[in-house]
Each structure stands twice: as C-alpha cells, then as structure tokens.
Amino acid sequence: MSETVSVGYEVLGVEPVLGAGRLVALAVVAVEVAGLVVTLQGVQVNRAADGSLSCAAPVFRHPRTGRWLPAVSLPQRLSEAVAAEVLATAREKIAQG
C-alpha cells in the first residue's frame, strides 16, 4: 500500500541576471514534503530564441566529464507546478524592471 503525503512549494525569490546569455534569472524555491523543507537554489529561468521563458532545475558540472547535469530531479507533476510558479514570479519581477 502506498502512502500519500502533502507536498507544498513556495518561490522565495527571483533574482534577474544580466549578461549571461539565455539565463535571465535565478530563483530560490522551498519544497515541503511531509513536513520536511528542502530549499532549491539556482533554479534557472532561461529565454528561448522566440522570446518565451522556460524553467530548469539547478545544475552542477560533472568533475570528470565537464557536462552540466541537473542537481535535483522532481516528479514530473511537481516539477511542472514549481516551474509554472517560478515563471509567473519571474515574469512579474522582469516586468517591474
């Protein structure tokens, strides 16, 4: 039998980034699972060639291969919900200048 636990998330902040190519902002997100809070720092907000924004998990560089890899992997539904909230907050912050 699988157990159901509550999950919540909150965007704690979005910091615009200038002069970093596609990267336009970095966000900090608190994710709470069954009362345990994990803070995700460095959630990326990137601009595509068509001008749309996308959200990506924090990354780290693998020490042997040099490849950038996700630092955290969330279930798809949670990842999509967090991304939507980060993007809404980022759009607001970017519009404010």
Backbone as JSON Lines, residues from 0, in Angstrom:
{"i":0,"aa":"M","n":[0.84,-1.17,0.0],"ca":[0.0,0.0,0.0],"c":[0.89,1.25,0.0]}
{"i":1,"aa":"S","n":[0.56,2.2,-0.86],"ca":[1.36,3.42,-0.92],"c":[0.76,4.47,0.0]}
{"i":2,"aa":"E","n":[1.61,5.28,0.55],"ca":[1.2,6.32,1.48],"c":[1.13,7.65,0.74]}
{"i":3,"aa":"T","n":[0.16,8.46,1.09],"ca":[0.01,9.78,0.5],"c":[0.53,10.81,1.5]}
{"i":4,"aa":"V","n":[1.35,11.74,1.02],"ca":[1.87,12.81,1.87],"c":[1.6,14.15,1.18]}
{"i":5,"aa":"S","n":[1.51,15.18,1.98],"ca":[1.28,16.51,1.42],"c":[2.59,17.09,0.91]}
{"i":6,"aa":"V","n":[2.47,17.83,-0.18],"ca":[3.63,18.49,-0.79],"c":[3.24,19.94,-1.05]}
{"i":7,"aa":"G","n":[4.11,20.85,-0.69],"ca":[3.88,22.26,-0.96],"c":[5.16,22.9,-1.48]}
{"i":8,"aa":"Y","n":[5.03,24.04,-2.08],"ca":[6.21,24.75,-2.59],"c":[5.94,26.25,-2.56]}
{"i":9,"aa":"E","n":[7.01,27.0,-2.46],"ca":[6.91,28.46,-2.43],"c":[8.15,29.05,-3.08]}
{"i":10,"aa":"V","n":[7.95,29.99,-3.98],"ca":[9.06,30.71,-4.58],"c":[9.49,31.76,-3.56]}
{"i":11,"aa":"L","n":[10.71,31.63,-3.04],"ca":[11.21,32.55,-2.02],"c":[11.8,33.81,-2.62]}
{"i":12,"aa":"G","n":[12.26,33.71,-3.86],"ca":[12.85,34.88,-4.51],"c":[13.26,34.58,-5.93]}
{"i":13,"aa":"V","n":[13.29,35.63,-6.73],"ca":[13.77,35.55,-8.12],"c":[14.71,36.72,-8.31]}
{"i":14,"aa":"E","n":[15.92,36.43,-8.75],"ca":[16.94,37.47,-8.96],"c":[17.26,37.56,-10.45]}
{"i":15,"aa":"P","n":[16.93,38.68,-11.09],"ca":[17.3,38.84,-12.5],"c":[18.82,38.77,-12.68]}
{"i":16,"aa":"V","n":[19.24,38.23,-13.81],"ca":[20.66,38.08,-14.15],"c":[20.88,38.79,-15.49]}
{"i":17,"aa":"L","n":[21.86,39.65,-15.54],"ca":[22.17,40.38,-16.77],"c":[23.46,39.85,-17.4]}
{"i":18,"aa":"G","n":[23.51,39.82,-18.72],"ca":[24.73,39.47,-19.42],"c":[25.16,38.03,-19.3]}
{"i":19,"aa":"A","n":[24.2,37.11,-19.15],"ca":[24.54,35.69,-19.0],"c":[23.89,34.85,-20.1]}
{"i":20,"aa":"G","n":[23.84,35.4,-21.3],"ca":[23.28,34.65,-22.42],"c":[21.79,34.42,-22.25]}
{"i":21,"aa":"R","n":[21.38,33.15,-22.39],"ca":[19.96,32.8,-22.29],"c":[19.43,32.91,-20.86]}
{"i":22,"aa":"L","n":[20.31,32.82,-19.87],"ca":[19.9,32.87,-18.47],"c":[19.46,34.29,-18.13]}
{"i":23,"aa":"V","n":[18.19,34.44,-17.69],"ca":[17.68,35.77,-17.37],"c":[17.4,35.95,-15.88]}
{"i":24,"aa":"A","n":[17.29,34.84,-15.13],"ca":[17.04,34.96,-13.69],"c":[17.36,33.64,-13.0]}
{"i":25,"aa":"L","n":[17.61,33.74,-11.69],"ca":[17.79,32.58,-10.84],"c":[16.78,32.68,-9.7]}
{"i":26,"aa":"A","n":[16.18,31.54,-9.35],"ca":[15.16,31.54,-8.31],"c":[15.57,30.63,-7.16]}
{"i":27,"aa":"V","n":[14.98,30.92,-6.01],"ca":[15.11,30.07,-4.82],"c":[13.71,29.59,-4.49]}
{"i":28,"aa":"V","n":[13.57,28.26,-4.35],"ca":[12.26,27.66,-4.11],"c":[12.34,26.73,-2.91]}
{"i":29,"aa":"A","n":[11.36,26.85,-2.01],"ca":[11.24,25.92,-0.89],"c":[10.21,24.86,-1.27]}
{"i":30,"aa":"V","n":[10.59,23.59,-1.14],"ca":[9.68,22.47,-1.4],"c":[9.51,21.72,-0.09]}
{"i":31,"aa":"E","n":[8.26,21.58,0.33],"ca":[7.96,20.88,1.58],"c":[7.27,19.56,1.28]}
{"i":32,"aa":"V","n":[7.87,18.48,1.76],"ca":[7.32,17.14,1.58],"c":[7.16,16.52,2.96]}
{"i":33,"aa":"A","n":[5.92,16.26,3.32],"ca":[5.61,15.63,4.62],"c":[6.28,16.36,5.78]}
{"i":34,"aa":"G","n":[6.29,17.69,5.72],"ca":[6.85,18.47,6.81],"c":[8.33,18.76,6.7]}
{"i":35,"aa":"L","n":[9.03,18.14,5.76],"ca":[10.46,18.37,5.55],"c":[10.64,19.4,4.43]}
{"i":36,"aa":"V","n":[11.33,20.49,4.73],"ca":[11.54,21.55,3.74],"c":[12.92,21.42,3.12]}
{"i":37,"aa":"V","n":[12.95,21.39,1.79],"ca":[14.19,21.37,1.02],"c":[14.23,22.66,0.21]}
{"i":38,"aa":"T","n":[15.34,23.37,0.28],"ca":[15.48,24.63,-0.46],"c":[16.28,24.38,-1.74]}
{"i":39,"aa":"L","n":[15.68,24.73,-2.87],"ca":[16.35,24.62,-4.16],"c":[16.88,26.0,-4.53]}
{"i":40,"aa":"Q","n":[18.18,26.13,-4.63],"ca":[18.8,27.39,-5.01],"c":[19.36,27.26,-6.42]}
{"i":41,"aa":"G","n":[19.23,28.31,-7.2],"ca":[19.77,28.28,-8.55],"c":[18.83,27.7,-9.58]}
{"i":42,"aa":"V","n":[17.51,27.74,-9.32],"ca":[16.54,27.32,-10.32],"c":[16.62,28.34,-11.46]}
{"i":43,"aa":"Q","n":[16.84,27.85,-12.67],"ca":[17.12,28.74,-13.79],"c":[15.86,29.17,-14.54]}
{"i":44,"aa":"V","n":[15.85,30.44,-14.94],"ca":[14.84,30.95,-15.86],"c":[15.61,31.35,-17.12]}
{"i":45,"aa":"N","n":[15.3,30.69,-18.23],"ca":[16.02,30.91,-19.49],"c":[15.08,31.46,-20.55]}
{"i":46,"aa":"R","n":[15.65,32.27,-21.47],"ca":[14.87,32.82,-22.58],"c":[15.22,32.06,-23.85]}
{"i":47,"aa":"A","n":[14.19,31.57,-24.54],"ca":[14.37,30.86,-25.81],"c":[14.52,31.88,-26.94]}
{"i":48,"aa":"A","n":[14.91,31.39,-28.12],"ca":[15.1,32.26,-29.28],"c":[13.81,33.0,-29.65]}
{"i":49,"aa":"D","n":[12.65,32.37,-29.4],"ca":[11.38,33.01,-29.73],"c":[10.91,34.0,-28.67]}
{"i":50,"aa":"G","n":[11.71,34.17,-27.6],"ca":[11.39,35.12,-26.55],"c":[10.65,34.53,-25.37]}
{"i":51,"aa":"S","n":[10.2,33.29,-25.49],"ca":[9.48,32.65,-24.38],"c":[10.45,32.28,-23.26]}
{"i":52,"aa":"L","n":[9.91,32.12,-22.06],"ca":[10.72,31.74,-20.91],"c":[10.5,30.28,-20.56]}
{"i":53,"aa":"S","n":[11.55,29.64,-20.06],"ca":[11.44,28.27,-19.58],"c":[12.16,28.19,-18.24]}
{"i":54,"aa":"C","n":[11.86,27.13,-17.52],"ca":[12.42,26.94,-16.19],"c":[13.21,25.63,-16.19]}
{"i":55,"aa":"A","n":[14.36,25.63,-15.51],"ca":[15.19,24.43,-15.44],"c":[15.72,24.25,-14.03]}
{"i":56,"aa":"A","n":[15.92,23.0,-13.66],"ca":[16.45,22.67,-12.34],"c":[17.86,23.22,-12.19]}
{"i":57,"aa":"P","n":[18.29,23.42,-10.94],"ca":[19.69,23.8,-10.71],"c":[20.6,22.73,-11.31]}
{"i":58,"aa":"V","n":[21.8,23.13,-11.71],"ca":[22.74,22.19,-12.33],"c":[24.1,22.23,-11.64]}
{"i":59,"aa":"F","n":[24.88,21.18,-11.91],"ca":[26.26,21.14,-11.45],"c":[27.1,20.56,-12.58]}
{"i":60,"aa":"R","n":[28.38,20.87,-12.55],"ca":[29.28,20.35,-13.6],"c":[29.93,19.07,-13.09]}
{"i":61,"aa":"H","n":[29.76,18.0,-13.87],"ca":[30.36,16.71,-13.51],"c":[31.89,16.87,-13.52]}
{"i":62,"aa":"P","n":[32.58,16.43,-12.45],"ca":[34.02,16.69,-12.34],"c":[34.88,15.96,-13.38]}
{"i":63,"aa":"R","n":[34.42,14.83,-13.9],"ca":[35.24,14.12,-14.9],"c":[34.88,14.47,-16.32]}
{"i":64,"aa":"T","n":[33.57,14.6,-16.61],"ca":[33.16,14.82,-18.0],"c":[32.99,16.3,-18.34]}
{"i":65,"aa":"G","n":[32.79,17.14,-17.32],"ca":[32.57,18.56,-17.56],"c":[31.15,18.87,-18.01]}
{"i":66,"aa":"R","n":[30.29,17.84,-18.11],"ca":[28.9,18.06,-18.54],"c":[28.09,18.68,-17.42]}
{"i":67,"aa":"W","n":[27.15,19.55,-17.79],"ca":[26.21,20.11,-16.83],"c":[25.08,19.12,-16.64]}
{"i":68,"aa":"L","n":[24.79,18.78,-15.38],"ca":[23.74,17.82,-15.05],"c":[22.78,18.43,-14.03]}
{"i":69,"aa":"P","n":[21.51,17.99,-14.04],"ca":[20.57,18.5,-13.05],"c":[21.01,18.14,-11.63]}
{"i":70,"aa":"A","n":[20.93,19.1,-10.72],"ca":[21.32,18.85,-9.33],"c":[20.18,18.24,-8.54]}
{"i":71,"aa":"V","n":[18.97,18.3,-9.07],"ca":[17.8,17.75,-8.39],"c":[16.82,17.25,-9.45]}
{"i":72,"aa":"S","n":[16.12,16.19,-9.11],"ca":[15.12,15.65,-10.02],"c":[13.82,15.49,-9.26]}
{"i":73,"aa":"L","n":[12.8,16.23,-9.66],"ca":[11.5,16.18,-9.0],"c":[10.54,15.35,-9.87]}
{"i":74,"aa":"P","n":[9.52,14.76,-9.25],"ca":[8.48,14.09,-10.05],"c":[7.88,15.09,-11.05]}
{"i":75,"aa":"Q","n":[7.46,14.61,-12.21],"ca":[7.02,15.48,-13.29],"c":[5.92,16.46,-12.87]}
{"i":76,"aa":"R","n":[4.9,15.99,-12.18],"ca":[3.8,16.89,-11.79],"c":[4.28,18.0,-10.87]}
{"i":77,"aa":"L","n":[5.14,17.66,-9.93],"ca":[5.68,18.67,-9.01],"c":[6.61,19.62,-9.77]}
{"i":78,"aa":"S","n":[7.44,19.07,-10.64],"ca":[8.35,19.89,-11.42],"c":[7.59,20.91,-12.27]}
{"i":79,"aa":"E","n":[6.52,20.46,-12.92],"ca":[5.72,21.36,-13.76],"c":[5.04,22.44,-12.93]}
{"i":80,"aa":"A","n":[4.53,22.07,-11.75],"ca":[3.87,23.05,-10.88],"c":[4.87,24.1,-10.37]}
{"i":81,"aa":"V","n":[6.04,23.63,-9.95],"ca":[7.07,24.55,-9.47],"c":[7.52,25.47,-10.6]}
{"i":82,"aa":"A","n":[7.73,24.91,-11.79],"ca":[8.16,25.71,-12.94],"c":[7.14,26.79,-13.27]}
{"i":83,"aa":"A","n":[5.85,26.44,-13.23],"ca":[4.8,27.43,-13.53],"c":[4.84,28.58,-12.52]}
{"i":84,"aa":"E","n":[5.03,28.26,-11.27],"ca":[5.09,29.3,-10.23],"c":[6.35,30.16,-10.37]}
{"i":85,"aa":"V","n":[7.49,29.53,-10.66],"ca":[8.74,30.27,-10.86],"c":[8.6,31.21,-12.06]}
{"i":86,"aa":"L","n":[8.04,30.71,-13.16],"ca":[7.9,31.53,-14.36],"c":[6.95,32.7,-14.13]}
{"i":87,"aa":"A","n":[5.85,32.47,-13.42],"ca":[4.92,33.56,-13.12],"c":[5.61,34.64,-12.27]}
{"i":88,"aa":"T","n":[6.35,34.21,-11.28],"ca":[7.07,35.15,-10.42],"c":[8.16,35.88,-11.21]}
{"i":89,"aa":"A","n":[8.87,35.16,-12.08],"ca":[9.93,35.76,-12.88],"c":[9.37,36.8,-13.84]}
{"i":90,"aa":"R","n":[8.27,36.47,-14.5],"ca":[7.65,37.43,-15.43],"c":[7.28,38.72,-14.7]}
{"i":91,"aa":"E","n":[6.72,38.57,-13.51],"ca":[6.34,39.72,-12.69],"c":[7.57,40.57,-12.36]}
{"i":92,"aa":"K","n":[8.62,39.9,-11.91],"ca":[9.86,40.57,-11.5],"c":[10.51,41.27,-12.69]}
{"i":93,"aa":"I","n":[10.56,40.58,-13.84],"ca":[11.18,41.14,-15.04],"c":[10.38,42.36,-15.53]}
{"i":94,"aa":"A","n":[9.05,42.27,-15.47],"ca":[8.21,43.38,-15.9],"c":[8.41,44.63,-15.03]}
{"i":95,"aa":"Q","n":[8.75,44.41,-13.76],"ca":[8.99,45.53,-12.85],"c":[10.31,46.23,-13.15]}
{"i":96,"aa":"G","n":[11.17,45.52,-13.89],"ca":[12.45,46.11,-14.27],"c":[13.46,45.84,-13.3]}
